[in-house]
Amino acid sequence: MALSGKARRRWALLLLLVWLPLYIILAIGLLARLGEVNMVVQLLIYAFLGVAWALPFKPVFTGVGRPPEDE
């Protein structure tokens, strides 16, 4: 089932306002549990986690910035 543009915008807003802050807290908590880690390794982990959160939601964010279609 394909999402309409309006539904996609709402889901994107929900993801950015609710899921992303929770994900950031989880990522920081994960690195805190790892303890003292090399700064380069930390940077690589943060870079990976910074991209990985959006990959499952790519279909939701696709086309959100386009002008609404005239129906």
Sequence and secondary structure as in RCSB ss.txt:
>XXXX:A:sequence
MALSGKARRRWALLLLLVWLPLYIILAIGLLARLGEVNMVVQLLIYAFLGVAWALPFKPVFTGVGRPPEDE
>XXXX:A:secstr
    HHHHHHHHHHIIIIIHHHHHHHHHHHHHHH S  HHHHHHHHHHHHHHTTGGGHHHHTTTTS     
